[in-house]
Amino acid sequence: MAKDWKSVAAAVAPDMPAEAVDRCASALTSLDALFRPLANQLPFDTEPAYLLLVGRGQEGGE
Amino acid sequence: MTIQQAANLLGARKISSVELTRQSLDSIHRTQPVLNAYLTILDEQAMARAGEMDAERAAGRVRGPLHGIPVAVKDVFCTKGVRTTLGTKFFADHVPAIDAAVVEKLDAAGAINCGKTHMHEFAYGVTSNNPHYGPVRNPWNTDCIPGGSSGGSGATTGARSVFMAMGSDTGGSIRIPAAFCGSVGIKPTTGRVSRYGVMPLDFTLDHMGPLACSVRDAAICLQAIAGHDVRDDSSARVPVPEMVPGQSVSLAGVRVGLPENFYFERVDPEVATAVRALVPVLEAAGAAVVPVRVPDIAAVNAIGRVILLSEASACLQRFLGARDKFGADVLALLDQGRLLPATDYVNAQRLRRVFQQEWARIWHHADCVLTPCSPIPAPPIGDSEVDIAGEKEDTRLASTRFVRGINVLGLPALAMPCGLTSGRMPISAQIIGPPFREPLVFQVGAAIEDSTSFHLAKPPL
């Protein structure tokens, strides 16, 4: 089912003009149709690709 | 003339850096009214620097192959004391107090910065049709886009005004303008080149690299700017190997993968033919061309779009209070990013790991992969849709279809000319390598260049 982008915008970006939300809708709906099945089949224990670099900048000597 | 040829002439005192730089500035000024490739031209600074480089050479100090070579830098790289606009109104008068790491390194290598190249607003788009500073035009056909976002760098290297122009690449922004303008462009491995001092568009997809006039020139420039930088959290602690291929290149033992799926689907027939024509060239150089099946790149592109929309909107959110200062296309993308849920962003980064692992299996069968760089040649300025073999496709999505996913995967990828269409517009091939194997990618590119003359074709300017 396609998302209601107007409701999403009202919740997270209430300052966004209605015509801007309308312009976003079709692009986001087609992206969502590609992305949703991928996200839904992710194994639950897959970690994100980015790294948390604990201590970076506190190493000294550089 | 290549950088090595120019360096030889400089070394033999047959030309001076002052003369080379004057030639570059003359070419820049001659083409600027047509191409609009620059936002700032640095006449006085460049000529003064060229004089200094000549004096150093006369005193016996030569810094390397870029000593006294005229170059340019995309206007996304901070330049100390020189306006850096990002192609946006928000930074119209921004004069940084620092040089970007890449600018520092080019300076240390003796390169002469002739100017700051024009670009898509905030580096967020592929057309370089900038509503604030005017469109950049393609030197092969000024009615066409140069690609983007590094459109000025593509146009000025395509016009052969400078030997190299720096670009940044978040979803193809080095390779697309290189492809559309007949230049060579390398998007290095994630972490290979410091992002310090570059105004970010995206925190995990941005890459810095050169656009140049030949494969070896691109390699010389990447050699100069690569290396670890503690000021950039993504910078890799890996050694920088010799990047520049030797005079004679053999590809004996090199397996070049040719995709059976995705990369030759929905492609302009002239593009597909030109790229496939490289197979016998590679085989003649000693390579084995082997079929490979690539993972679902359409999925990788979707993942990349979710990451870019989310990160770019987070990065630029503080400017959204002044909506009227944005171009319509950039504002629309920023609005889209604001509406994506955080869960999608996190899942996109998780999927990124899955597909990085899937693609890595290709390296069991091939040492690099050959693809078209863009499914189309440069389209006309203002066309929001392109026609590919009778099917309509959004210009941005078509232009990024073969390149965006490589940013998600973090792999090095070289764009290089491999022919002209019947309408005399450049066609480009892409060579994708394993992480930190830029030398191999350059070697394969050099082998093609040594057996062909595509890189010698010049636009009708």
Interface residues (C-beta under 8 A of the other chain):
Chain A: W5 V8 A9 V12 A13 M16 P17 A20 V21 R23 C24 A27 L28 L31 L34 F35 L38 A39 L42 T46 E47 P48 A49 Y50 L53 R56 E62
Chain B: T204 V230 D233 A298 A299 A302 I303 R305 V306 L309 R323 L331 A332 D335 Q336 R338 L339 L340 T343 D344 V346 N347 A348 Q349 R350 L351 R352 R353 V354 Q356
